[in-house]
Amino acid sequence: MQPISLTELLSPIGRFVLWVLLLLTMLASGLIQWQQGAHIQTDILAMLPHLQQDKLTETALNRVEQQLANQVYIAVKANNDNQAISAAQQLMDALDKQPQPPFIHIRSGADDHLQDLAKLYFEHRFTLLTAEQAKAIETDNWRQLLNAAQNQLYSAFGFANSQLLSNDPLLMFPANLLALSPNSALRSQQGILLTDTTEGVAAIVMAKGRDSAFSPTAQQQQIQALKSAFSQVTQHYPDVSFLKAGALFHAIAATESAKQEISRIGLISMLGIILLVWLAFRSIMPLFAALLTLTTGVVFAFVATLSIFGELHLLTLVFGTSLIGVAIDYSFHFYCEKQAHPNNNATDTLKQIFPALTLALATSASAFIAIGFTPFPGMQQVAVFCAAGLIGAYLTLLLVFPLLGNHALKPTPGLTLAQGYLALLQRIFTPNQLWQKIAIAALLIGLATILFFGLSQTDSNDDIRQLQQSPAAITTEENQLRQLLSGGTDNQFIVVSGPNEQALLQTLEQLTPVLDKAVTDGELDQAISLSRFMPSIAKQQQHYQLQQQLYGQHLDEIINEMGLDDSISTSMIAQLNHAESQWLTPTMVLAKANDDLQTLWLGAIPTTDKPQQFGAIVLLGGIHSLASLEQRLTEHKWPLGQVRLIDKVGDISHLMGKYRQLTLQLLMWVFALASLIFSIKYGIKLAFAIVAVPALSVLLTLACLGLVGSNISLFHALALILVLGIGIDYSLFFAEAKHTSRGVMMAIFMSACSTLLAFGLLALSQTHAIHFFGLTLLFGISFSFLLAPFISFITRKTVNAI
């Protein structure tokens, strides 16, 4: 067999064979990646930056996220307690008995471990007092406790019995148990947590998804299980209604929205481009070649992204639809150039556009790669997806078009219209008459006015909560359920640490009155702390000494006043003496506690600068003034440990602001570097003009964003990087036009139309990040298209020279 020579390899057929082998290799690689576990990622949080945190904070964040992740909360609203309890029990049974149950840990919100904890606390009752009880004993106002006990003793709703009285004659232990509940509006009955509503009563049911709520498969399984369970309950209790809350419902809304946007944006963009190509060339082959270019680009984009990240974010696909408007530009430039020079074959046409095409690829790919240096995994995927897609489209043009692009093109009005447009610009902006000069001056004044007022109105907003806006129905239902739970818990929480276990517990105790004052001042609705469940040994010693003082001085009087048998005195003193040094420890409490309490205890955390730190979490609910709360915690002195407010949302938002500023600084450095590089090739005058087009486009875009009230975020800044890359592409093609600009003008027009189809539709997205990205590019590409033809004036490729 004869070896293949380099000449044969570079022939049109040899190039096409090379392209086929390359495409088959990419497809095989993608298939292998998918079989090895590559998947579509729908978690909106997966595109957020990873914060660099110390070990203790990182552990706390992971603990809270694991506890709250995939959790579904359901309120069963009924007319009365019995109906609510029965319906809630049936709901839990229905969820538990699903085939391959998608939910685990199905329970009511009631503390099913309280009985075990109560036994433990009763054994240590002589070391436990509420703040009111301790104050009463300290101030020798013990008769206040005696009166409360007598009221309980003779009350029809009292819980006193002879066994409890013989061990706790002042009935102080029940008050300690009641103090453990962080929410007095909630009550437990038959193991079901109930809360009163304006229409009756609601039972609270909680369930944890077996798989991630952001998995499309898990979403369908979980929502179908819930619908089936609701249907079973309403068949028996038609008056019952439900409230739902949890990440599951936000994730489903985000998934459906993204899928619809992918289908809608992709379809309309594709149809628009098909119509554009047909109107421009009136031939099937340019349309086929354009679709082939785009398809190859998408294959390269998919495989490269899956190879690097092992997954493809759903938002990457939405952003990636913009690839339609960029990758297909290459075929536009080829066919417009070929139509302008019909006597050239495909290889000659490629040689004609190769320098500008290569520079355009380099600038566009560099713009996307610049986005990849941001800390957002989702945007890093967008960078790889689009850069790889452009490379695939570029290789398709070089390897396929020499064979498929040799067919003749029918004459169309496109070139004539492009030539007429350039001639019109030439007449308007080559002023020979006074009115032309006045018109140009008025236009410049108008642009200056837009820039001045628009830029003065620009502001920034880096809050990550704007990334995803769930439908109002979901947020309304969630807020109603949060009100039933008296606020629930927020994303912000407090991490308390200390060098040892007891220092940590004492710091938690010092924090409690500070948070109580915050609740009183309206900064906070509630705080859930372990200080109620795990008193420090120092606190227990204080309480023991108070009870020893109380019973040592007044036990006989208490027995007499309560009408009890004198024989319990000896037993009480013996129990009191035995309780000395029998301290309650966190280990004892955690052994009896449920998952909710165990989550709050971090225990010993190894650190780099210290042997270890002990940590605990304090959950916060209904935060009304985060700044005031943070100031309160900062101003307070913590002699035994540290107290830090953890606000992941705020930290990420701050990081977004930082990278927004860095991205805008990068933009300015790229302008400077591009000016230097282009000066070497084109000279200072033309290089300045090439860079001035995207630079002025960026400024006008910022001004328009200010005028429409769109605050600048990182996603606006990232889009401006692309405005730079695409704007330079347009300028380069005009700068490289050696003999005529009409083919370039037609190609740039088609390119701008296709890009605006993709990016303009992104501006209609319901997801704010995508909307910001698309809106910025809608302005930026429009201005780049309008300004780029003026390069032809500088290169003297005017209409008169055509």
C-alpha positions in Angstrom: 0.0 0.0 0.0 1.3 3.4 -1.0 1.9 5.8 1.9 -0.3 9.0 1.9 1.8 12.0 0.9 1.5 15.4 2.5 0.0 16.8 -0.7 -2.8 14.2 -0.6 -3.4 14.8 3.0 -3.8 18.6 2.4 -6.1 17.9 -0.6 -9.8 18.7 -0.1 -10.6 14.9 0.2 -7.7 14.3 2.6 -8.8 17.2 4.8 -12.4 15.9 4.8 -11.2 12.4 5.8 -9.1 13.9 8.6 -12.2 15.9 9.8 -14.4 12.7 9.8 -11.8 10.8 11.9 -11.5 13.8 14.3 -15.3 14.0 14.7 -15.7 10.2 15.2 -12.9 10.4 17.9 -14.7 13.2 19.7 -18.1 11.3 19.5 -16.5 8.1 20.9 -14.8 10.1 23.7 -18.1 11.7 24.6 -19.9 8.4 24.7 -17.2 6.9 26.9 -17.4 9.9 29.2 -21.2 9.5 29.5 -21.0 5.8 30.2 -18.4 6.5 33.0 -20.8 8.8 34.9 -20.8 12.2 33.1 -24.1 13.8 33.6 -26.2 17.0 33.4 -25.9 19.1 36.6 -29.0 21.1 37.5 -28.0 22.5 40.9 -27.9 26.3 40.7 -25.6 26.3 43.7 -23.0 24.2 41.8 -22.1 27.2 39.7 -21.3 29.4 42.7 -17.7 30.0 43.8 -16.0 27.9 46.4 -15.2 29.9 49.5 -11.9 29.5 51.2 -12.8 28.9 54.8 -11.0 27.7 57.9 -11.6 24.1 58.9 -14.2 25.0 61.7 -16.3 27.2 59.4 -16.1 24.7 56.5 -17.2 21.9 58.8 -20.1 24.0 60.1 -21.2 25.0 56.6 -21.1 21.3 55.4 -23.0 20.2 58.5 -25.8 22.7 58.0 -26.0 22.1 54.3 -26.2 18.3 54.8 -28.9 18.7 57.4 -31.0 21.0 55.3 -30.2 19.5 51.9 -33.0 17.6 50.2 -35.4 18.3 53.1 -39.1 18.7 52.3 -41.5 20.3 54.8 -45.2 19.8 54.6 -48.0 21.4 56.6 -51.2 19.4 56.7 -54.0 21.9 57.3 -57.2 20.6 58.9 -60.2 21.7 60.9 -59.2 20.2 64.2 -56.4 18.3 66.0 -57.8 14.8 65.4 -58.2 15.3 61.7 -54.7 16.9 61.4 -53.1 14.0 63.3 -54.8 11.3 61.4 -54.1 12.9 58.0 -50.4 13.5 58.9 -50.0 9.9 60.0 -51.6 8.7 56.8 -49.4 11.0 54.8 -46.2 9.6 56.4 -47.4 6.0 55.9 -48.2 6.8 52.2 -44.7 8.2 51.6 -43.0 5.4 53.4 -44.9 2.7 51.5 -44.0 4.0 48.1 -42.3 1.4 45.8 -38.6 2.2 46.1 -39.4 5.1 48.4 -37.7 8.3 47.2 -37.9 9.8 50.8 -36.1 8.7 54.0 -36.4 9.9 57.6 -40.1 10.6 57.2 -41.3 12.0 60.5 -43.3 14.7 62.1 -41.4 17.7 63.4 -42.1 16.5 67.0 -39.1 15.5 69.0 -39.3 11.8 69.2 -36.3 11.6 71.4 -37.7 14.0 74.1 -38.8 11.1 76.3 -35.3 9.7 76.4 -33.8 13.1 77.0 -36.4 13.7 79.8 -35.2 10.6 81.7 -31.6 11.8 81.4 -32.4 15.3 82.6 -34.5 14.0 85.4 -31.5 12.0 86.7 -29.6 15.4 86.8 -32.5 17.5 88.0 -30.5 18.9 90.9 -28.0 20.5 88.5 -30.7 22.1 86.3 -32.6 25.3 86.8 -34.3 27.8 84.5 -33.1 31.4 84.7 -36.3 32.4 86.6 -35.8 29.6 89.1 -32.2 30.4 89.8 -33.0 34.1 90.3 -35.9 33.2 92.7 -33.5 31.1 94.9 -30.7 33.7 94.7 -33.0 36.5 95.9 -34.5 34.3 98.6 -37.8 34.4 96.8 -38.3 30.7 96.9 -42.0 31.1 97.9 -42.6 32.2 94.3 -41.6 28.7 93.3 -43.7 27.2 96.1 -46.8 29.1 94.8 -46.2 28.0 91.3 -45.9 24.4 92.4 -49.2 24.7 94.5 -51.0 26.1 91.4 -49.8 23.1 89.4 -50.8 20.7 92.2 -54.4 21.9 92.3 -54.8 22.8 88.6 -57.1 20.6 86.5 -54.5 20.7 83.8 -51.5 20.1 86.1 -49.0 17.3 85.5 -48.0 16.6 89.1 -48.2 13.1 90.5 -47.1 11.5 93.8 -43.9 10.0 92.3 -42.8 13.3 90.8 -43.6 15.2 94.0 -41.6 12.8 96.1 -38.5 13.5 94.0 -39.2 17.1 93.0 -41.5 18.7 95.7 -41.4 22.2 94.0 -42.1 20.8 90.5 -39.2 22.6 89.0 -38.3 19.8 86.6 -41.3 20.2 84.3 -40.5 23.9 83.9 -37.0 22.9 82.8 -38.4 20.6 80.1 -40.7 23.3 78.8 -37.8 25.7 78.6 -36.1 23.3 76.1 -38.7 24.1 73.5 -37.5 27.0 71.3 -41.0 27.7 70.0 -44.0 27.9 72.4 -46.5 28.2 69.4 -45.8 24.5 68.5 -47.2 21.6 70.5 -46.9 17.8 70.3 -49.7 15.4 70.4 -49.5 11.6 69.7 -46.0 12.2 68.3 -47.3 14.8 65.7 -46.2 18.4 65.8 -49.2 20.8 65.7 -49.6 24.5 65.3 -52.7 26.6 65.3 -53.8 28.5 62.2 -56.5 31.1 61.5 -58.5 28.3 59.8 -57.9 25.5 62.3 -54.8 23.5 62.9 -51.8 22.3 60.9 -49.6 19.2 61.4 -46.0 19.4 60.4 -44.4 16.5 58.4 -40.7 16.4 57.4 -39.1 14.0 54.8 -35.6 13.9 53.4 -35.0 13.0 49.8 -33.0 9.9 49.2 -31.2 11.5 46.3 -30.4 15.1 45.5 -33.3 17.4 44.9 -31.3 18.9 42.0 -31.2 15.5 40.1 -33.9 15.6 37.4 -34.6 11.9 37.9 -34.9 12.3 41.7 -37.2 15.4 41.2 -39.7 13.3 39.2 -39.6 10.5 41.6 -40.1 12.7 44.7 -42.8 14.9 43.2 -44.8 11.9 42.0 -44.5 10.3 45.4 -45.8 13.5 47.0 -48.7 13.8 44.6 -49.7 10.2 45.1 -49.5 10.6 48.9 -51.5 13.8 48.8 -54.2 12.1 46.7 -54.5 9.2 49.1 -54.9 11.6 52.1 -57.5 13.8 50.4 -59.6 10.7 49.5 -60.1 10.1 53.2 -60.0 13.7 54.3 -61.3 15.9 51.5 -61.2 19.0 53.7 -57.5 18.8 54.2 -55.1 21.0 52.3 -51.3 21.1 52.1 -48.4 23.6 52.2 -45.0 22.6 50.8 -41.5 24.0 51.2 -38.0 22.8 50.4 -35.3 23.0 47.8 -37.1 20.3 45.8 -39.8 22.7 44.6 -37.3 25.5 43.7 -35.1 23.0 41.8 -38.1 21.7 39.8 -39.0 25.2 38.8 -35.4 26.0 37.8 -35.1 22.8 35.8 -38.4 23.3 34.0 -37.5 26.9 33.3 -34.0 26.0 32.0 -35.4 23.2 29.8 -38.0 25.5 28.3 -35.5 28.3 27.7 -33.0 25.8 26.0 -35.8 24.6 23.7 -37.2 28.0 23.0 -34.0 29.9 22.6 -32.2 27.2 20.7 -35.2 26.6 18.4 -35.9 30.2 17.6 -32.2 30.9 17.1 -31.9 28.0 14.7 -35.0 28.9 12.7 -33.9 32.5 12.5 -30.4 31.6 11.3 -31.9 29.1 8.7 -34.1 31.9 7.4 -31.1 34.3 7.4 -28.9 32.0 5.4 -31.7 31.2 2.9 -32.4 34.9 2.3 -28.7 35.6 1.9 -27.6 32.8 -0.4 -30.9 31.1 -1.7 -29.1 27.8 -1.6 -29.3 24.6 0.4 -25.5 24.0 0.5 -24.6 27.1 2.6 -27.4 26.2 5.0 -26.1 22.6 5.2 -22.5 23.8 5.7 -23.6 26.3 8.4 -25.5 23.6 10.3 -22.5 21.2 9.9 -20.2 23.8 11.3 -22.5 24.4 14.2 -23.1 20.7 14.9 -19.3 20.0 15.0 -18.8 22.9 17.3 -21.5 21.6 19.7 -19.9 18.1 19.7 -16.5 19.6 20.5 -18.0 21.8 23.2 -19.9 18.8 24.8 -16.9 16.5 24.8 -14.4 19.0 26.0 -16.7 20.1 28.9 -17.5 16.6 30.0 -13.8 15.6 29.8 -12.6 18.4 32.0 -15.5 18.7 34.5 -17.2 15.3 34.3 -20.6 17.0 34.1 -22.4 19.7 32.2 -24.4 22.3 34.0 -27.8 23.0 32.7 -27.1 26.7 32.7 -24.0 26.0 30.6 -26.3 24.7 27.9 -28.4 27.9 28.2 -25.4 30.1 27.9 -24.0 27.8 25.3 -26.8 28.5 22.9 -24.9 31.7 22.3 -22.4 29.5 20.5 -25.0 29.3 17.7 -24.5 33.0 17.1 -20.7 32.9 17.1 -19.5 29.6 15.6 -21.8 30.0 12.6 -20.1 33.3 11.8 -17.2 31.4 10.2 -19.4 29.9 7.5 -21.0 33.4 6.9 -17.6 34.9 6.2 -16.7 32.1 3.9 -19.8 32.3 1.7 -20.0 36.1 1.7 -16.4 36.2 0.5 -17.1 33.5 -2.1 -20.2 35.4 -3.3 -18.1 38.6 -3.6 -15.5 36.7 -5.6 -17.4 34.1 -7.5 -14.4 33.1 -9.7 -12.4 31.9 -6.7 -12.5 28.3 -5.6 -13.1 27.3 -2.0 -9.4 27.0 -1.2 -8.7 30.5 -2.6 -11.6 31.8 -0.6 -10.2 30.3 2.6 -6.8 31.8 1.9 -8.4 35.1 1.6 -10.2 35.1 4.9 -7.7 32.9 6.8 -5.7 35.7 8.5 -8.7 37.5 9.8 -10.5 34.2 10.7 -7.5 33.0 12.7 -7.2 36.3 14.5 -11.0 36.3 15.2 -10.7 32.8 16.7 -7.8 33.8 18.8 -9.6 36.9 20.2 -13.0 35.2 20.7 -11.5 32.1 22.3 -9.3 34.3 24.5 -12.4 36.2 25.6 -14.1 33.0 26.6 -11.0 31.7 28.3 -10.8 34.9 30.3 -14.2 34.1 31.7 -12.8 30.7 32.8 -10.5 32.5 35.3 -13.5 33.5 37.4 -14.3 31.4 40.5 -17.6 30.2 39.2 -17.6 26.6 38.2 -20.6 27.2 36.0 -18.9 30.1 34.2 -15.7 28.0 33.8 -17.8 25.4 32.0 -19.3 28.1 29.8 -15.8 29.2 28.9 -14.6 25.7 28.0 -17.9 24.9 26.2 -17.8 28.0 24.0 -14.0 28.1 23.4 -14.0 24.4 22.4 -17.1 24.9 20.2 -15.3 27.8 18.3 -12.3 25.6 17.7 -14.5 22.8 16.4 -16.2 25.3 14.0 -12.9 26.7 12.9 -11.5 23.2 12.1 -14.7 22.3 10.2 -14.2 25.4 8.1 -10.6 24.5 7.3 -11.1 20.8 6.7 -14.6 20.5 5.2 -15.2 23.6 3.2 -12.4 23.0 0.6 -14.5 20.0 -0.5 -18.1 21.1 0.1 -17.7 24.8 -0.7 -16.9 24.7 -4.4 -20.4 24.9 -5.7 -21.6 28.1 -7.5 -23.8 30.6 -5.6 -26.8 32.3 -7.0 -26.7 36.1 -7.1 -28.6 37.7 -4.3 -29.3 41.3 -3.2 -27.1 40.8 -0.1 -23.9 42.2 -1.6 -25.8 45.1 -3.3 -27.4 46.0 0.0 -24.1 45.8 1.9 -22.5 48.0 -0.8 -25.4 50.5 -0.5 -25.1 50.6 3.2 -21.4 51.3 3.1 -22.0 54.0 0.5 -24.7 55.6 2.7 -22.3 55.7 5.6 -19.6 57.2 3.4 -21.9 60.0 2.2 -23.2 60.7 5.7 -19.9 60.7 7.5 -17.9 62.4 4.8 -19.4 65.9 5.3 -19.4 68.2 2.4 -22.3 70.4 3.4 -23.1 72.4 6.5 -26.2 70.3 7.4 -24.1 67.1 7.4 -21.6 68.7 9.7 -24.4 69.9 12.0 -25.9 66.4 11.9 -22.6 64.7 12.8 -22.0 67.2 15.6 -25.5 66.6 17.0 -24.9 62.8 16.8 -21.6 63.2 18.7 -23.3 65.4 21.3 -26.1 62.9 21.7 -23.6 60.0 22.2 -21.7 62.1 24.7 -25.0 62.9 26.6 -25.9 59.2 26.6 -22.4 58.3 28.0 -22.5 61.0 30.6 -26.0 60.4 32.0 -25.9 56.6 31.5 -22.5 56.1 33.2 -23.5 58.4 36.0 -26.5 56.1 36.7 -24.6 52.9 36.7 -24.5 51.0 40.0 -23.5 47.6 41.2 -25.4 44.7 42.8 -23.6 41.5 43.5 -26.2 39.7 45.6 -26.3 36.1 44.6 -30.0 35.9 45.4 -30.6 37.5 42.1 -29.2 34.5 40.3 -32.4 32.5 40.7 -35.9 33.8 41.1 -38.5 31.1 41.9 -42.1 31.5 40.8 -44.2 33.6 43.2 -46.5 30.6 44.0 -43.6 28.6 45.4 -42.2 31.5 47.5 -45.7 32.5 48.8 -46.4 28.9 49.9 -43.0 28.6 51.5 -43.5 31.9 53.4 -46.9 30.7 54.7 -45.2 27.5 56.0 -42.4 29.5 57.6 -45.0 31.6 59.5 -46.6 28.4 60.8 -43.1 27.3 62.1 -42.6 30.8 63.6 -40.0 31.8 61.1 -38.1 28.5 60.7 -34.3 29.0 60.2 -32.4 31.2 57.8 -29.3 30.6 55.8 -27.2 32.6 58.2 -26.1 31.0 61.5 -23.6 31.5 64.3 -20.5 29.4 64.9 -19.3 29.3 68.5 -15.8 27.9 69.3 -13.6 27.4 72.3 -10.3 25.8 73.2 -12.1 23.0 75.1 -15.5 21.6 75.7 -16.3 23.6 78.8 -15.1 26.9 77.4 -17.4 26.3 74.4 -20.4 25.6 76.6 -19.8 28.7 78.7 -19.5 30.8 75.6 -22.8 29.4 74.4 -24.3 30.4 77.7 -22.9 33.9 77.4 -24.3 34.2 73.9 -27.9 33.3 75.0 -28.8 36.7 76.7 -27.2 38.6 73.8 -29.5 36.8 71.3 -32.5 37.2 73.7 -31.9 40.9 73.6 -31.7 40.8 69.8 -35.1 39.1 69.8 -36.5 41.7 72.1 -35.1 44.5 69.9 -36.7 43.0 66.8 -33.5 42.1 65.1 -34.3 38.4 65.2 -37.3 36.1 65.7 -35.6 33.1 67.4 -32.3 31.3 68.0 -31.8 27.6 68.5 -28.8 26.9 70.7 -27.4 23.9 72.5 -27.1 26.1 75.7 -30.6 25.0 76.7 -29.7 21.3 76.3 -26.1 21.3 77.5 -25.3 23.5 80.5 -21.7 23.9 81.3 -20.3 22.3 84.5 -19.8 25.7 86.0 -23.5 26.4 85.4 -24.5 23.0 86.8 -22.3 23.6 89.9 -24.1 27.0 90.5 -27.5 25.4 90.1 -26.6 22.5 92.4 -25.4 24.9 95.1 -28.6 26.9 94.8 -30.7 23.7 95.2 -28.5 22.5 98.0 -29.1 25.8 99.8 -32.8 25.8 99.1 -33.5 22.3 100.3 -31.0 22.4 103.1 -32.7 25.4 104.6 -36.4 25.0 103.6 -37.1 21.4 102.8 -39.2 20.7 105.8 -41.2 23.9 105.2 -41.7 23.0 101.5 -42.9 19.5 102.4 -45.3 20.9 105.0 -46.7 23.6 102.6 -47.2 21.1 99.8 -48.9 18.7 102.1 -46.4 15.9 101.5 -45.3 13.0 103.6 -42.4 13.9 106.0 -40.7 10.6 105.0 -39.6 12.0 101.7 -37.2 14.4 103.4 -34.5 11.7 104.1 -34.8 10.4 100.5 -34.5 13.9 99.1 -31.4 14.7 101.0 -29.8 11.4 100.0 -30.6 12.1 96.3 -29.3 15.6 96.6 -26.0 14.4 98.1 -25.7 11.7 95.5 -26.1 14.2 92.7 -23.0 16.1 93.8 -20.3 15.9 91.1 -22.7 13.9 88.8 -22.5 16.4 85.9 -24.4 16.2 82.7 -22.0 16.1 79.7 -22.5 16.7 76.0 -21.7 13.0 75.3 -24.7 12.0 77.5 -27.0 14.4 75.8 -25.9 13.6 72.2 -26.4 9.9 72.9 -30.1 10.6 73.5 -30.6 13.5 71.1 -32.1 13.4 67.6 -30.4 14.4 64.4 -31.4 18.0 64.7 -29.5 18.5 68.0 -26.6 16.4 66.9 -26.2 18.6 63.9 -25.6 21.6 66.1 -22.7 20.0 67.9 -19.4 20.1 65.9 -17.2 18.8 68.7 -13.4 18.8 68.3 -12.2 20.1 65.0 -8.5 19.8 64.2 -7.0 23.1 63.0 -3.6 24.0 61.5 -2.6 26.6 64.0 -4.0 25.0 67.1 -4.2 21.4 68.4 -7.9 21.5 68.1 -11.0 23.7 68.5 -14.4 22.7 69.8 -17.3 24.1 67.9 -21.1 24.4 67.9 -23.8 25.9 65.7 -26.5 28.3 66.7 -29.3 28.5 64.1 -31.1 31.7 63.5 -34.7 32.3 62.4 -36.5 35.4 61.1 -33.5 37.7 60.8 -34.8 41.3 60.3 -31.5 43.2 60.6 -28.4 41.2 59.8 -26.1 44.2 60.1 -27.4 45.1 63.6 -27.1 41.5 64.7 -23.5 41.3 63.4 -22.6 44.5 65.1 -24.0 43.3 68.4 -22.0 40.1 68.2 -18.8 42.0 67.2 -19.0 44.6 70.0 -19.5 41.9 72.7 -16.5 40.5 74.4 -16.1 36.7 74.5 -13.4 35.9 77.0 -13.5 32.1 76.7 -14.1 31.6 73.0 -15.1 33.1 69.7 -18.5 33.9 68.2 -18.8 34.4 64.4 -21.8 35.1 62.3 -21.6 32.9 59.2 -23.3 34.4 56.1 -22.4 32.3 53.1 -24.7 34.3 50.9 -23.1 37.5 51.9 -19.6 36.0 51.6 -20.2 34.8 48.1 -21.8 38.1 47.1 -18.7 39.9 48.4 -16.6 37.5 46.4 -18.7 38.2 43.3 -18.1 41.9 43.8 -14.4 41.4 44.1 -14.3 39.4 40.8 -16.5 41.9 39.1 -14.0 44.5 39.8 -11.1 42.2 38.7 -13.0 41.4 35.5 -13.5 45.0 34.6 -9.8 45.6 35.3 -8.9 42.7 33.1 -11.0 44.3 30.4 -8.9 47.4 30.5 -5.7 45.4 30.4 -6.9 43.5 27.4 -7.6 46.7 25.6 -4.1 47.9 26.3 -2.5 44.6 25.3 -4.6 44.4 22.1 -3.6 47.9 21.1 0.1 47.1 21.5 -0.2 43.8 19.5 -2.2 45.3 16.7 0.1 48.3 16.5 2.9 45.9 15.4 0.8 44.5 12.6 -1.4 47.4 11.5 0.3 50.5 12.8 -0.8 52.8 15.6 -3.7 54.6 13.7 -5.5 51.4 12.5 -4.7 49.5 15.7 -6.3 52.3 17.8 -9.4 52.2 15.5 -9.7 48.4 15.8 -9.6 48.6 19.6 -11.8 51.7 19.7 -14.8 49.9 18.2 -15.2 47.4 21.2 -14.0 50.0 23.7 -16.7 52.5 22.7 -19.2 49.6 22.5 -18.4 48.7 26.1 -18.8 52.3 27.3 -22.1 52.7 25.4 -23.4 49.4 26.8 -22.6 50.4 30.4 -24.4 53.7 29.7 -27.5 51.9 28.4 -27.5 49.5 31.3 -27.4 52.5 33.6 -30.3 54.2 31.8 -32.5 51.0 31.9 -31.7 50.6 35.6 -29.8 47.2 35.3 -27.2 47.2 38.1 -23.8 45.9 37.1 -22.9 42.4 38.4 -20.2 39.9 37.6 -22.4 38.5 34.8 -22.5 41.9 33.1 -18.8 42.2 33.4 -18.3 38.7 31.9 -20.5 39.6 29.0 -18.4 42.7 28.4 -15.4 40.4 27.8 -17.3 38.8 25.0 -18.3 42.3 23.6 -14.6 43.0 23.5 -13.8 39.7 21.7 -16.7 39.9 19.1 -16.2 43.6 18.6 -12.5 43.1 17.8 -13.5 40.3 15.4 -15.7 42.7 13.4 -13.0 45.3 13.3 -10.3 42.7 12.2 -12.4 41.6 9.2 -12.7 45.1 8.0 -9.1 45.8 8.6 -8.1 42.7 6.6 -10.3 43.5 3.7 -7.7 44.2 1.0 -9.8 45.0 -2.0 -13.4 45.3 -1.1 -15.5 45.7 2.1 -18.9 44.6 0.7 -18.4 40.9 1.4 -17.2 41.7 4.9 -20.1 44.1 5.5 -22.6 41.4 4.4 -20.8 38.8 6.6 -20.7 41.1 9.6 -24.4 41.9 9.2 -25.3 38.2 9.1 -23.0 37.6 12.0 -24.5 40.3 14.1 -28.0 39.1 13.3 -27.3 35.5 14.3 -25.5 36.6 17.5 -28.3 39.0 18.4 -30.8 36.2 17.8 -29.0 34.1 20.4 -28.0 36.7 22.9 -31.1 38.9 22.4 -33.3 35.9 23.4 -31.1 35.2 26.4 -32.1 38.7 27.6 -35.7 37.3 27.9 -34.6 34.6 30.3 -36.3 34.3 33.7 -33.0 33.4 35.3 -31.4 36.7 36.2 -27.8 35.6 35.6 -28.7 34.6 32.0 -30.8 37.8 31.5 -28.0 40.1 32.6 -25.6 38.2 30.3 -27.9 38.4 27.3 -29.0 42.0 27.9 -25.4 43.2 28.0 -24.5 41.4 24.8 -27.7 42.7 23.1 -26.4 46.2 23.6 -22.8 45.4 23.0 -23.1 43.5 19.8 -25.5 46.1 18.4 -23.0 48.9 19.0 -20.1 46.8 17.7 -22.0 46.2 14.5 -22.9 49.9 14.0 -19.3 51.1 14.7 -17.2 48.4 12.9 -17.8 49.6 9.3 -16.0 52.9 10.1 -12.8 50.8 10.0 -13.2 50.7 6.2 -12.9 54.5 6.1 -9.5 54.4 7.9 -8.2 51.6 5.6 -9.5 53.6 2.7 -11.6 50.7 1.5 -14.4 53.0 0.7 -17.3 52.4 -1.6 -15.6 54.4 -4.4 -12.7 52.0 -4.4 -15.0 49.0 -4.9 
